Amino acid sequence: MILGKMWSAFRAQLNKIANFFWEADPIAQMRYEYDLAVEQLKEGRKGLEMYRGLVERVSRQVAAGRSHAQKLEAEIKAYLKAGERETAAKFALELQKAKRELAANEEQLEMHETAYGNNLDKIKYANKKLVEVREKIQKYDAELRMSAAEAEIAALAETFEMNVTTDFGQLETIIQQKIDTNRGKARVAADLSARGVEDIKAEERMEAALADQALGEFEVELGLRSPETTPVTEATKNLGPATEKEVEKETS
């Protein structure tokens, strides 16, 4: 009982392996079965050729038997005309024997001809089916390859689709994020740079006003200009409110 179970389990595993290889490449399996059928058909054709040789031999025997019977009949008639009845009787006995052999050979010939015709029809039918199988194999192989290519193209198209669920979609999102980050950094740098320029310009204006004021005071000290003619407003018109107040305090 244990051995029976082990044998059943072993056969089940073998069947599992066989099914795996059977389903792995069905086109190759079909070609293998086709090749086996072709070999069997070749063997059948050789057998049919040998059988046809037997039919031809029996047919030749029938033809020889008919010729022998006709010859005996002619000899019997000739002896009867010559009045040789005893000799004619011997040939008549031989004719009966020849006709029995001829009948047996004709019966065998008919039987062999029928068997040969049936086997010939079977081989022709098998050959026709093999041609159909070969065409089906070629068709299935082409369709299988085409369907596999279509599946690969479909998978490739889905891969290249810019969807957030695909690799390309995720990479596109990362690239857009980097672009946004870089643009943000550039904008911040530009804003900071613009504010710095305004401060520098304001400081330059203030320094220019102070320098002009100092020059005016120096001109007053040298007597080149009177205090009343010193254009204080001109020196401070381009300054901000805080800077103008500082200048007024210094001139007061």
Secondary structure in CASP SS format (residue, H / E / C, confidence):
PFRMAT SS
TARGET T0000
AUTHOR 0000-0000-0000
METHOD secondary structure of the structure
MODEL  1
M C 1.00
I H 1.00
L H 1.00
G H 1.00
K H 1.00
M H 1.00
W H 1.00
S H 1.00
A H 1.00
F H 1.00
R H 1.00
A H 1.00
Q H 1.00
L H 1.00
N H 1.00
K H 1.00
I H 1.00
A H 1.00
N H 1.00
F H 1.00
F H 1.00
W H 1.00
E H 1.00
A H 1.00
D C 1.00
P H 1.00
I H 1.00
A H 1.00
Q H 1.00
M H 1.00
R H 1.00
Y H 1.00
E H 1.00
Y H 1.00
D H 1.00
L H 1.00
A H 1.00
V H 1.00
E H 1.00
Q H 1.00
L H 1.00
K H 1.00
E H 1.00
G H 1.00
R H 1.00
K H 1.00
G H 1.00
L H 1.00
E H 1.00
M H 1.00
Y H 1.00
R H 1.00
G H 1.00
L H 1.00
V H 1.00
E H 1.00
R H 1.00
V H 1.00
S H 1.00
R H 1.00
Q H 1.00
V H 1.00
A H 1.00
A H 1.00
G H 1.00
R H 1.00
S H 1.00
H H 1.00
A H 1.00
Q H 1.00
K H 1.00
L H 1.00
E H 1.00
A H 1.00
E H 1.00
I H 1.00
K H 1.00
A H 1.00
Y H 1.00
L H 1.00
K H 1.00
A H 1.00
G C 1.00
E C 1.00
R H 1.00
E H 1.00
T H 1.00
A H 1.00
A H 1.00
K H 1.00
F H 1.00
A H 1.00
L H 1.00
E H 1.00
L H 1.00
Q H 1.00
K H 1.00
A H 1.00
K H 1.00
R H 1.00
E H 1.00
L H 1.00
A H 1.00
A H 1.00
N H 1.00
E H 1.00
E H 1.00
Q H 1.00
L H 1.00
E H 1.00
M H 1.00
H H 1.00
E H 1.00
T H 1.00
A H 1.00
Y H 1.00
G H 1.00
N H 1.00
N H 1.00
L H 1.00
D H 1.00
K H 1.00
I H 1.00
K H 1.00
Y H 1.00
A H 1.00
N H 1.00
K H 1.00
K H 1.00
L H 1.00
V H 1.00
E H 1.00
V H 1.00
R H 1.00
E H 1.00
K H 1.00
I H 1.00
Q H 1.00
K H 1.00
Y H 1.00
D H 1.00
A H 1.00
E H 1.00
L H 1.00
R H 1.00
M H 1.00
S H 1.00
A H 1.00
A H 1.00
E H 1.00
A H 1.00
E H 1.00
I H 1.00
A H 1.00
A H 1.00
L H 1.00
A H 1.00
E H 1.00
T H 1.00
F H 1.00
E C 1.00
M C 1.00
N C 1.00
V C 1.00
T C 1.00
T C 1.00
D H 1.00
F H 1.00
G H 1.00
Q H 1.00
L H 1.00
E H 1.00
T H 1.00
I H 1.00
I H 1.00
Q H 1.00
Q H 1.00
K H 1.00
I H 1.00
D H 1.00
T H 1.00
N H 1.00
R H 1.00
G H 1.00
K H 1.00
A H 1.00
R H 1.00
V H 1.00
A H 1.00
A H 1.00
D H 1.00
L H 1.00
S H 1.00
A H 1.00
R H 1.00
G H 1.00
V H 1.00
E H 1.00
D H 1.00
I H 1.00
K H 1.00
A H 1.00
E H 1.00
E H 1.00
R H 1.00
M H 1.00
E H 1.00
A H 1.00
A H 1.00
L H 1.00
A H 1.00
D H 1.00
Q H 1.00
A H 1.00
L H 1.00
G H 1.00
E H 1.00
F H 1.00
E H 1.00
V H 1.00
E H 1.00
L C 1.00
G C 1.00
L C 1.00
R C 1.00
S C 1.00
P H 1.00
E H 1.00
T H 1.00
T C 1.00
P C 1.00
V H 1.00
T H 1.00
E H 1.00
A H 1.00
T H 1.00
K C 1.00
N C 1.00
L C 1.00
G C 1.00
P H 1.00
A H 1.00
T H 1.00
E H 1.00
K H 1.00
E H 1.00
V H 1.00
E H 1.00
K H 1.00
E H 1.00
T H 1.00
S C 1.00
END
